[in-house]
Amino acid sequence: MSEPQSLDESQARVLSLFREKESFLLSGHVRPDGDCIGGEAALASVLLAMGKRVTILNPDPPDPNFAFFTDALDFGVYQEGELPQHDVAVLLDISELSRCGALGDKIGAADSIKVVIDHHMHFGEEWWDASFVDVTASATGLLVYRIARALGVELDRTAADAVYVSLVCDTGWFKYSNTDAETLTIAGDLVGRGVEPSKVYDALFQRDSPSQPLWLSGMLSTAVYHAEGKLVMFELPFADPIVTKQADSDPAMDVLRAVEGVEVVLFLRELEGDQCKLSARSKTDYDVNALARKFGGGGHQKASGATIEGSLSSVRERMLAAALEGFSASVGPSS
């Protein structure tokens, strides 16, 4: 097991709250990914082992691929109305209430202590009461692992699987640059606790529908290279008759990111209501977090996103202009 990390004042207060308070509401961002879901499942398991009352409530349901451990816990989806009674509201894998949709307003207005557990950069005022944040951590689930260690709580099988899912989802199965020694040490400890990597991989990545190749080919067919091949953009129109709105862009991004010379991959998904969702990835020092922040988003230097007002054509034009500013002014889009 990895050595315990030293704690700052806010992190120490989070541990005190987990020890002293009795009821907790755990939540995350819209369209929760593996790190968000895994972090919630792991923390819920830890708190339940401590005899606490725990409710998980998200703005959207988990993807069915996470059922191999979400079946063990109740993942609620906020519709409307009052929140369950809770002493402490914990946001995982997020530090912006606005990214919780309508649930964010309810959490913000609730008469409860607010805690953030996250590994993303935060810009602006700190609105929470306590936080367990480390922007150098590879995943939010890794922070939950540290919390469990500091609390002296042994991870059960559900928690171990959940932390492992967090790690593999946010490190691209340990191939991204955020994979460090702590990440691999923790992964080894989790395997020693019974996690079976092949079964996790099969559950997450070997359950595609027969139409998945059509989704992938449909998205890849929109790819356009710019900046002498350093930048590639692809998109998913809202009215696309072939590519489902639930299509996962990550496989397409991995294909394009593997192209020699490509430094940045940008994906624009057109949403209902004249909005677009940006997903941005970098494999060099190009800061896609700075790019996303120009459009009200954020994330990491090499993986960020934003929800942007406007039609696909207008957002595409604005995004391309902003993205090209990150490259040499002498380099323009390819034909």
N, C-alpha and C positions, 0 to 999 in steps of 0.2 A: 504494500500500500504506500502511496506517496506520502511525503512528510507534510504535516499540517502547515498551512500558510499563516503568517502573522496577520492580525486583523486591525483595521483602522477603527476609529470610534463609532462610525455609523454601522459598520459590519458587526461590531460587538453588540450594538443595540438591537440589531435584527435577531441575533441569537437570544438575547434576553427576552424579546417579545415572543419568540417561539417557545421559550420555556415557561413564560408567565401567563400568556393569554390562552384562552380556551377554544375560541372559534375563529376559523379562517376562511376567507373567500379567495380562491386562486383564479386568476384570469390572464389572458394573453391577447395577442393581436388578431385582427381579422385574417381569415384563411390561415389558421395556425399551422406551422410547419413542424418538422420532426423535432427541432430543438425546443420549440415552445411546448408542444404536446409532451415530449419526453421530460422536460423540466418540471412541468405541472404534475405529471404522474409520479415522478421521483419524489418531489417535495410532499405531495399528498400522502404517499406511502410512509415517508419519514414522520410526518406529523401524526398520522394515524397510529403509528407504532408508539408515539409518545402519549397516546390517549386523547388526542385533540379531536374536535369536530371540524370536518373539512368539506367544503363545497367547491367543485370546479365548475366554472361558468365562463364560457367563451362567446364571442359574437358569432362564430361559425362552428360547425361540427368538425371533428377530426376526419381526416381522410380514412376511408375503409382500410387502407394498408396498415394502419396503426392498431387494428383490432386485436392483434395478438397480445397486446398488453392493456389496451383501453377497455377490453372486456372485463378486466379485473376491477375497474373503477368507473364511477358514473361521471361522464363528461356532459354537463348540461350546456344547453344553447340558450342564450338570452333572447327572449321574444319581446316582452314589454312588462311593465309593472314594477313592483318593489323587489329589491334584492333580498336574498335570504339573510337572516340575522348573522352578523359577524363582528368580532372584535377588531380583526385586522384584515385589510384587503391587500393581497400580494399580486403585483403585476410581474410576470416572468417574460423574459426575452423582449422587453419593451420598456420604454421610459416615457412614452407620450400617450396620454389618455385619448388623444384624438384618433389614435390607431386602433382603438377598441370599438369604434363605431358608436352607436347609441348607448352601449354598455359603459363607455368611458364617462359620459355625463353622469350616469347614475352612481358610478364608483366615486367620482369626484365629489358629488354632493352628499354621499353617505357619511354618517357620523361614526367613522371608524378610523383607525390608524392606517396610514398608507405606507406600503413597503414596495420597493423596486428591487428585483433581482435581474441583472442584465449585463451584457458584455458589449453593448453598442455605445458609441459616443453620444453624449447628450449635449445639446446646445440650448442655452436659455436658462431660466431660473429653475432651481430645484423645488418642486412642488410637494414632494413626498416627505414623510416624517423620518424614515430611515431607509438605507439602501445597502445592498450587497452587490457592488458593481466592480468589475475588473475588465477594462476594454482590451487587455492582452489575453484574456481567457478565450480558448477556442470555441466554447459553447456555454450556453446558460446551464445546461445539465451538468457541466463540470463544476460550476459554482454551487449547485445543489449538492454535489458530491462533497465539496469542501465543507458545506454547512452540516451535512450529516456527520462527517468526521469530527467537526468541532463540537457538535452536540453529543457525540458518543453513541450515535444510533447506527446499528448495523443495517446495511441495506438488505431487504428481502429480495426475492427473485424479481418481483415486479419493478422495484426501484432500480435494481441492477440493469435489467433490460432497458428501462426507460433512460437511464443515464447513457447507456451504450448507444441507443438510438440517437440521442442528442449529439453525441460525439461524431458518429458516422455521417449524420445528415449535414452537420455544419462544417465538417472537414472534407466532404466529398469522399468518404471512406478512406480517410487519412492521406489523401493526395494533394490537398490544398496547402498553401504556405503557412496557414495557422496551425498546422499539426506540429506540436512541440513535444519535448520529452515528458512533460506532465501528462499530456493527452494520452500518449502511448503507454505510460506507466499505469494510468487509471484504467485504460482499456484492458491491459493485462490483468489487473486486479479483478475487473468485472468478469473476465473469462474464467478466472480462478474461482469466482463465486457461482459459476454455472451458466453464464451467458454463452450461447452457441452462435458464433458469428455467421455460420452458413445458414442457420435458420432465420436469423435476423435479416440477412441479405435476401433470402428467398421471399420473406414476408414483405419487405419494402420494395424490392426491385424485380421480382419474378412473377408479378400478378397483373401484368398489362392486359388490357382487353385486345381482341383481334383487330380493333380499329386503331390501336395505338400507332402502328406504322403509318397509317394515313394521316393521323394528327401530326406526326413528326415530319413527314414529307411535305405536308401542307404548309407548316411553319417555315421549314428550311427553304421552300421555293420562293419565299419573299425576301431572302437575305440579299443585301446590297453592301458591297465593300466600299470604303472611303479611306481617305488619308493614306493612299498608296498601300492599301491592304492592312493597315494597322487597326482600323475600326470597321466593325461589321454591325449592321442593324437588320433586325427582322421584326415581323409584326403579326398580329392576329386581329383582323377586323371583327367588329361585333356581329356583323351580318354574314360572316363567312359560312357558306352552306355545307362545308365539309368538316372543318376543324371545330371540334366541340369547344365550348367555353371552359370546360374543365380540363382541357389539355395542359399537361405539365410542360413548362418551357425548359426545365433543367436539362433534359436529354438533348434538346436542340442546341442549347447554349454550350453543352459539353462538346458537341460535334464541331461547332464553329470555333470554340476556344482552342481546339486541337489543331487548327489550321496554322501552319508555319507563318510567322510574321504578324498574326493577329494579336493585338494587345488588349483591346476592349471589345466586349460584346454587349449590345444594347437590344432589349426586347420591349416592344410596346404592345400591350394588350388593350384594345378598345373596349371600354365599359359602357353600360347603359347610362344614359343621362349626360352625354357629352363630356366624358372623362376618359383618361387613359392611365393604365398602370405601367410604370417603368420598372424593369428589372435590369440592373447593370452589373457587369462582372469585369474585372481587370486581372491580368496575369503579369503585370509589370508594376512600376511605381506610379502609374497613372491613377489618380485619386477619384474613383467614381463616387465616393461619399461627398466630396466637394461638388461634383456635378449634380447629384441628386438633391443636395441642399439648395441649389439654385431654384429648384422646383418644389420646395417645401418638403422634401423627403430626407433620407439619411440612411445610416447603417454603418458599414465598415469601409475602409479605404479600397478594398478589393471586391466588395459585394454590398450593393446598396439598392434602394428602390424609392419610388415616389408615386403618389396618385396626383395626376395633373389635369386641371380643367382644360377642356377644348376638344375639338374633333381630332381624329387620328392624323389627318393631313396637316393641321396646324401645329399639333404637338410634335409631329415628326420633323417639321421644318425648324421649329425652335430648338428641339433637342439636338438635331444635327449641328446647328450653328454653335450651340453651347459646347458640344462635345469636341468639335474641331478646334476650339480655342485651347484645348489642352495639348494639342500637338503643335508642331512648328507652323508659324504663319505662312510659310512658303509651301506647305503641303496642303493640297486641296482634295476634294472628293474624286474618286476614280470614275470613269465613265461606265 
